[in-house]
């Protein structure tokens, strides 16, 4: 385990030795600001900005012929981006596409695989996942004529922080048809053992899908080894593709013959798409789950920033992420616990995602005070300050400064100047 020191000199030395340090210059950060919210919305990169401007220029220059230029790159843009994303999860190129948003992609996955019978009709979920996943699950079972109470099986957390993998597996009873779980819990940064859980689901003949929103771009996944049935994710957190960026979708090649739950024109085979037939001619790849026309302005920034990720390497990103989050926890132990702060995430590398969950009874007001110190945190109910020292653009010195500020805010009771009334966007 890395031996840390609590001096500023040590933080500066770590930055000097950081093999990813030069990538920081590829991102646009406000001078003097410490941006710790990359687990909710990643910073804009110069590469993403340039890619977007390029597509705008191509539209301006070519009009409708944008679909034909550069060997039809933009008509097949989902394939271009899918191949780049596939490297991050070690999937086959044709198993990954980009489309719509995370919630709609959950609907797409469930509507494709959820075929309830009298014996198997339940969907298994946990009670700590992000709410949109539950909204989609609940909607899907109701569309099949069930009530949420009878068809949604919830595995409850025993402590409000973590989910027991053993309880998840115990919950895979004969009446469960499908499982949907997060790879990393947004509140506590717990990283689930996806391979173990997926294997246990498949032993029981259960379909399993994963929500990678809080792991994509910070945790390497090996989908050729894990072998899930489907997965979804957003691309605007660690992947920094911009606010509301187009989302990702994975479907295992063994399911390519399945009929999409939500079929659309752009899921048709390209060879017959412009024959405009009224019978769906399903493309047998992840791209066959496309629906409407691809939104180029939402896709272009993703292409730009993925160039950075492929240059840096997801394994190198993970190494720094684990180290810099461990460093943040070390400093918190050294300087913050005596002021009522506590670490609310796993400490083991193999069980932790890319952010640190710092808990405090005054977390909301502390977050407001942090912003006046030019620190951008992320608050989650009821007492969590989420801090994401993103490997590509956060320095060890910034983590050191962050802890200094967190200490001063509570030691000097600065938070008392702020209201506890929640704002519209928390």
N, C-alpha and C positions, 0 to 999 in steps of 0.2 A: 504494500500500500504506500502511496505517495506520502512522503514526510513534508508537511507544510510548516511554514514559519509565519509569525504574525506581523512582520515588519513591512513597511512600504517598499523597502529595498528588495525584499523577496518577491513582491508582486511585480516590480519592474523587471527583475531578472527573469521571471517566468515569461513575461511578454517578449523579452529579447530572444528567448529560446523557443518560442511558439512557432512551429512550422507553418501554421495557418495565418500568421500575423498580416501578411500582405493582402489577403482577401478583404480585410477591413476597409481598404481603400476603394474597393469596388461597390461599397454601400454608401448611401447618403444619410449621414447622421447629423442632426443639428449640433452645432458647436456648443460644448459645455453640457450637453444632455447625456444622461446615462439611460439608455433604452433597455428596459428589462421586461418588455411585454411582447417579445418575439414569439411566444407560445400562443398568442392571440392574433397578432397581426405583425408579420415580419417587416423589417425595414425595406424601403425601396432600394433597389440596386441600379447602378448605372447601366448594367447589361439589360435589365428588364425595361428600363426607360427607353433605351436605344432600340430594342426589339419592337416595342409598341409604336414608336415614332416611325420606324421603317414600314410597318404594316399600314399606318395611316398614309404615308407617302405612296405606297403601292396602290391603295384605294384611290387616292387623288389622281394618280397618273393613269391607272388602267381601268377604273370603273369596274364593270362586271367582268372584265377580263382578268381580274385578280384571281379568279378561280382557275385560270389556265396557265398563268405565268409560273416560271421556275418549276417546270415539270409537274404542274398542278399541286404544288406544295400546299397551298392554303385550302384547296378542296380536300386534301388528305391530311390536313394539319393535325387531326386527332391521332393519326398513325405516327407522325413525326414525334409528337410529344409523348405518345404512349411508349415508344421505344426508349426515349430518354428516361422516363419514369420507371420503366421496367428494371433498369439497372439498380435502382435504389432498393427494390424489394426482391431482386434476383428471380424475376419471373420471365417467362417467354415473351418476346416482343408483342405477339398477337393476343396476349392475355390481358393487356392493359390499354385502356383508352381514357380520354378525358371528355366530360360532358356535364351539363347542367350544374347542380349543386349537391352537397352531401345528402341532404334530406331526400331529394328526388331520387338520388342513386340508391338510397336505402329502400325506397319504395320499389325501385326497379329490381333490386336484388330479391326482396321478399316476394314481390308479385310473380317473379320467375320461379322461385323454388318452393313457395308455401302452397302446398296442395293437400290440405287437411283431409283426413279420413275419420271415420267413427272412432278408430283406435288411436290415431296420431293426429292431434289438432292443436297442440300447444306450442307457443314460442317462448323460449327461455331467455330471460334478460337479467341484468343486475339492477340494483336500486341506486347505484352511484354514477351511472352513465349520463352523458349529456342529455338533457330533456328531449332534444329533437329526435333522437333515436327511439325513445319511448312513444313520442307522438306518432311517428311513422308506424311502429309496431301496432299500437292500439288501433290506428286507422285501418290497417290491413286486416286485422282479425275481425273488425266490425264489418268490413266489406264482404267477408266470408260468412256473415250471419251470426257470429259469436259475440258474446259480451267480453269485455276486457277481463272481468273477474273469472270467467271460466276458461279463457284461452291464453292468457298471458301469465306465465309462471315467473315470479320474481325471486331471485336469490338475494337475500338481504345481507348488508354488511353488519358485522357484529360490533363494530366500533365507530362507524360513520366515516372511516378513512379508507379502509382496505376491504377487498373482497377475497374470501377464501376460495382458492382453486379447488380444494377438496369438496366444498359445498356445491360449487358449480357442477362438478362431476357427479356428485350424489344426486343432484337435481335432474340429471339426464335420464329420466324414467321413460318407460315404454310409450307414454302418451305425448312425448315431446317430438315435434316434427322438425323444428329449426331452432338454432341458437344464434343470437346476435350479441356480441360483446365488444368492449373497447380494448384496444391493445394496451393503452396507457390511460389510467383514470385521470380525468382533467383536474380533479380537486387535490389528489394526493400524489400524483406522479407514479403510482404503482404500475409496474410493467408486468403484465400477465405472461405466463409460460404458454405461448400460443401453440407451440408444437404439441405439448402434452395434452392441452385441452382439445385441440383439433383431433388428435388421434383418438381420444376417448369418445368424442362425438361420433366419429366415423365407425368405431367399433360397434356402436349402437344403431348405426344406420341413420344418423341424424345429420342434416345439412347444417353447416356452420359458416357464418359470415363475420367479418371483423371490421370494426371502425378504427382506422389508423390515423384519425385526425391529430392526435397528440404524440404520434411517433414518427410519421412520415417526415423524412428530412433530417432526423436526429438519431433515430435508432435503425440500424441495418436490419432488414428482414430477409429471410431466405425462403421464398414461397415455393421453390422447387422442393424444399425439405419439409416445410410446414404443411403444404398441400391443402389449404382451405378451399372452400367452394366458391366464395366470393368475398370481396372487400371493397370498402369505400373510404374516401378521405377528402379533406379540403386541401387546397394548395396555397393558402394565404398565411399559414402560421410559419413554421420553420422554413418552408419553401419560398416564402416571400414573393408570391406571384401577384400580390395586390389585393385590395379590399374586394371581397366577393368574387375572387378569381374562380374560374371554372374548376370543377372538382374532378377527382380521379375515381376510376372504377376498374376492378379486377374481376375476371371470371376465369375459373380453372378450365383449361382446354378440354378436359373430359366432359364438360357441359356445353360445348359449342353447338351441339345439335338441338339443345333445348330451345323452345320458342320463348322469346323475350316476353316478360309479363306486360311490358309497355312497349309496343312496337311503333316505329316511326319511319319516315321516308329515308332518313340518313342511316338507318340500320339495314337498308336494302343493299344487295350486292352492287358494287359500283358499275359492273358490266351491264346491268339491266336497269339501273336507277332511272335513267332518262328515257326509258321506254314508257315510263309513267303507267305501269300496270296497276290494277287495283288488287292484285294478289301479291302479298308480301313475299319477296324473295330474299330470305334471311342470309346475311353475310355470316359465315361460320368463323367468327373471331369475336373478341371483345367489342369490336366496332359494330357488330350486329346489334348491340344494345343501345346504339345511338337513336335519338328520336328526331329532333329538329336541326335546323341549320346551325353549324358551329359558330359561336360568337368570337370572331377573330381578335377583337380588342381585349377580350378577357383572356384569350389564349396566348397572345404574343409575349406578355411579360414573363409567363411561365417558361417559354422557350429561352429567353435571355438568362433568367436566373438558373435554369437547369444546366447551362453551360458552366456556371460557377461550381455547382455541386459536382458535376462530372470531373472538373479539373481538380477540385479539392479531394474528392473521394469520400464516400459516406463512412467508411471505416475510420478514416482520419478524423472526420467530424465527430464521430462517436467517442473516440479516444479523448479529444479535448473536452467534449461536453461532460463526460464522466469526471474528468480531472477538475474542471473549473467549477462544476456543481459541488464536488467534494471539498474544494477549497472554500467555497461560500459557506458550506455547512461547518467546516472547521472554524472559520472566523466567527460564525454565529455562536458556536459553542464557547469560544474564547471570550467573546465580548458582549453577546446579546442575551444569553439565557438568564443572567442575573437581573435583567430588566423585564422579565416576563415573556420573552420570546421562547418558542419551542419549534423544533423541526417536526413537521407532520407528514413527511414522505419517507419511503424506505431509504436506508443508508447503503444497502448492498448494491453494488454496480449492476448486477444481473436482474435486479428487481426495480430499478429506478429509470424513469424516462429522462427528459431533458430539462426539467424545471425543478426548482426547490419551493416547497410549500412552508413558508414561515408563518407560524400561528401566533396570534396575540389577541387578547380580549378587546383591544382598541384598534384592531386591524384596519377597519374602514377609515377612521380618522387619521391613522398613521399614513395610509395611502394618499390621502389628500395632502398631508404635510410633505410627503415625498415629492409630489408634483411641484410644490413651491420651491423645492431644492433641485429642480430640474432632473428628477429621477422619474421615469415612467414605469410604474409597477402594474400589477394586475390583481384586483381584489375579487375574492369569491366568498360567498356567504358560508358560514357566519363569522369566520375569524381568520381567513386565510389571505396572506399576502403572497401571491405567486410571483416568483422571480425567475426569469429565464436568461441566463448568461449565454446567449447564442454563440456557438463556437466560431462562426465566420466573421462576426463583427463586434464582439464584446471582449474587452481586455481584462486581464487579472487586476490591473490597477483600478479599473472601474469597479470591480467587485470589492476591492479594498475600500474605495471611497464610499461605495454604497453602504457598507457595514458601518463605517464611521457616521454616516448620516442617520442610519437607523438607530444607532446608539444615542446620538444627540437628541433625536426627536422624543424619545421616551425619557431619557435622563433629565432633559430640561422641560418635560411635559408640554412640548410644543403642540401636540395633537389636541390639547384642550381648547385651542383656539378655533377648532373646526366643528362643524355640525355633523350629527349622525344621520341626518336625513339623506336617504338615497337619491342619487341623481338618475335621470332617465337611462343613460348608459353607464353601468357600474364597472 
